Amino acid sequence: MKFKNKILASMLLLVAVSGVSCKKYLDINTNPLTATKVDPKLLFGYAVTAWDVSKNSGDSYISIGFIGQSLSSGGDFSQNWGASNLYNVSPLSIGNTWKVYFSNGGNNLQQAISIAQAASPVNNNTAAQCKIVLAQLMYEATTLYGDIPYSQAFQPDKYPYPKYDAQKDVLESLLKLLDEAIAQIDPTSVLKISDYDIYYGGDMSKWKKLANSIKFKILMVMVDKDPTKAAAIGTLLSTPDAMISSSAETWLTKYTTGTNNQNPKYRLFLGQNPFTYASKVITDLMVPTNDPRLPQYFDLPAGQTTYIGVPANVDADEKTAILGSYLLRPDAPSVILSYQELELLQAEAYARGLGVGVNMTKAEALFKQGVTDAMTFYQANPAAVTAYVNDPTKLPNLTSLSATDAIKQIHIQQWVDLMDRPLEAFVQWKRSGPDGSEVPALTLPKDATPGPLIRRYTLSPDETSANPNIPKPQPTYYDKMWFDL
C-alpha cells in the first residue's frame, strides 16, 4: 500500500486553537520584532498557536516520528517526509521548526515578558506564564538541535549574531528561568493572562505546578550526565502535589470539531486515509500483550484482525495497520506534558534511587497507576485496562524483577505512552540508556547510509548561512548531545 501526498506545512499556520478564531490570536502589530505597545497576551497567543501547529505538522510530528521510528512511512515516501527515514531530513522541516522556536514562538514570548515586566504595576503573572512556556520551547529546541543560542538570543539590537550556548548551560538556565517564574506567581493578583490562556484559563496555582513539572522533566534528562541533579529530583519527589497531580491538570491544547479549530494533525491529513503506518518497533511491544491502546493508536485494514507494523523505510502492504483515526480526530487534544508522563518518570526515579533511597514498592505503585492513567487518557476499554494492569504476564510487577529489568519495563511504557508525541519519544529513547542499550532497541532503516543511528536535527540552513557564531565544526545527524550517553 503506497500513497504520496505533498502538503505545504505553511498552510497550517491558519489553524486556530481552543475554539477561538485564529484572527484573535494573530491580531498583533505588523512588525513583531519591534513590538513595544502590544498587549503581552496577544504575543503569547500568537506564540502558542504557531508552536502547537509546528509540533503537529509535517515539519515536526511526521519527520521526527519517522527518524525516531515511533511512526513508519510505509516506504514509498521519498517526495515528502519519508526521506527522514534515510536521515535526509528536509531543510524546510529543519528550518521551519527552528523559526518557530526562535522567531514565531520564542521571540514573541520574550517580548511579552519584557513588556509585562516593564508595566506599571508590573504584570508578574503574565511574565511568569510566558517564561514557563518559553522554558518548554527552549527545552525542545536544545533536545532537538543540541547547543543553541540562549543567553544572547532574542536581543537583535545588542546581539545580531548570538553565540551558541552549551546544552548543559541552556538546561541550567531553563531551571533558573522556571524558578524565576515560580517566584513571580501571585495567585491573588488579577493581572495575568486569562482569556488567552488556552491551557489553564489564568489559574496560577496550576501554572506553578506546571513549572515544577517541567523542572522535574529537565532534571531527569540531565541526571545521567550530571548526577548532582539527583538532590533536586528528590526534593520534588518529596512534594509530588507541587507538580501536576491529576489527569485534569495535564498540559494540553484543546481543539474542537469546528471549522478552523481542529487539531493540526487532522488538518495535516485532510480527512484522507492516513499515509502513516504503525511502526514495527511499537507493535512488537504492544501486540504480544494485546495492549488495550492498540485500537486507539492504529486502525486495522479491512479484513485484518492483527495489528501489523512495518520497519522503517520498508514498503507497507494491505495488511499493515495505519495511524489511527482516533488520534487524528479533529477534536483530539495536543498533549505537551501529561500526568501519566510524570507518574512514569517518578516511578523511574524511585526505581533508580534518584535523590531518594531505592523504593521498588513505591516505583511499582506509580508504574501501575501511570500505565492505567496512560491507557485511560487514550480512552482504552476500561475492562481491558483493568485486566491488563492486574495481569503480571502482561504488565510485570516491578518488585519481582531485577533492578535492571524493572527500569527497562518503565522505559518501555514511557516510550509507548509517547508514541503520538514523536519529539518526546525521541528524547526518551536517547535518555533511556547508553549508546547501544537504549529502550527500545532501534536498528538502521532499510537503505539508510551505513553508520550510527540519527540523534538530532542538524542546524537550520538559514542559520548556518546567516550567523557566523554557529558551532564549528557543525554537528552531524549522528553526533550525540551533552545529555545523550
C-alpha positions, 0 to 999 in steps of 0.5 A: 500500500503506497500513497504520496501526498505533498502538503505545504506545512505553511498552510497550517499556520491558519489553524486556530486553537481552543475554539477561538478564531485564529484572527484573535490570536494573530491580531498583533502589530505588523512588525513583531520584532519591534513590538513595544505597545502590544498587549503581552497576551496577544504575543503569547497567543500568537506564540502558542498557536504557531508552536502547537501547529509546528509540533503537529505538522509535517515539519515536526510530528511526521519527520521526527516520528519517522527518524525516531521510528515511533511512526513508519512511512510505509516506504514509498515516501521519498517526495515528502517526509519519508526521506527522514527515514534515510536521515535526509531530513528536509531543510524546510522541516529543519528550518521551519521548526527552528523559526518557530522556536526562535522567531514565531514562538520564542521571540514573541514570548520574550517580548511579552515578558519584557513588556509585562515586566516593564508595566506599571504595576508590573504584570508578574503573572503574565511574565511568569506564564510566558517564561514557563512556556518559553522554558518548554520551547527552549527545552525542545529546541536544545533536545532537538538541535543540541547547543543553541543560542540562549543567553544572547538570543532574542536581543537583535539590537545588542546581539545580531549574531548570538553565540551558541550556548552549551546544552548543559548551560541552556538546561541550567538556565531553563531551571533558573528561568522556571524558578524565576517564574515560580517566584513571580506567581501571585495567585491573588493578583488579577493581572495575568493572562486569562482569556488567552490562556488556552491551557489553564484559563489564568489559574496560577496555582496550576501554572506553578505546578506546571513549572515544577513539572517541567523542572522535574522533566529537565532534571531527569534528562540531565541526571545521567550526565550530571548526577548532582541533579539527583538532590533536586529530583528528590526534593520534588519527589518529596512534594509530588502535589507541587507538580501536576497531580491529576489527569485534569491538570495535564498540559494540553491544547484543546481543539474542537470539531469546528471549522478552523479549530481542529487539531493540526494533525487532522488538518495535516491529513485532510480527512484522507486515509492516513499515509502513516503506518504503525511502526514495527518497533511499537507493535512488537511491544504492544501486540504480544500483550494485546495492549488495550491502546492498540485500537486507539493508536492504529486502525486495522485494514479491512479484513485484518484482525492483527495489528501489523507494523512495518520497519522503517523505510520498508514498503507497507502492504494491505495488511499493515495497520495505519495511524489511527483515526482516533488520534487524528480526530479533529477534536483530539487534544495536543498533549505537551506534558501529561500526568501519566508522563510524570507518574512514569518518570517518578516511578523511574526515579524511585526505581533508580534511587534518584535523590531518594533511597531505592523504593521498588514498592513505591516505583511499582505503585506509580508504574501501575497507576501511570500505565492505567492513567496512560491507557485511560487518557487514550480512552482504552476499554476500561475492562481491558485496562483493568485486566491488563494492569492486574495481569503480571504476564502482561504488565510485570510487577516491578518488585519481582524483577531485577533492578535492571529489568524493572527500569527497562519495563518503565522505559518501555511504557514511557516510550509507548505512552509517547508514541503520538508525541514523536519529539518526546519519544525521541528524547526518551529513547536517547535518555533511556540508556547508553549508546547501544542499550537504549529502550527500545532497541532501534536498528538502521532503516532499510537503505539508510547510509551505513553508520550510527543511528540519527540523534538530532536535527542538524542546524537550520540552513538559514542559520548556518548561512546567516550567523557566523557564531554557529558551532564549528565544526557543525554537528552531524545527524549522528553526533550525540548531545551533552545529555545523550550517553 
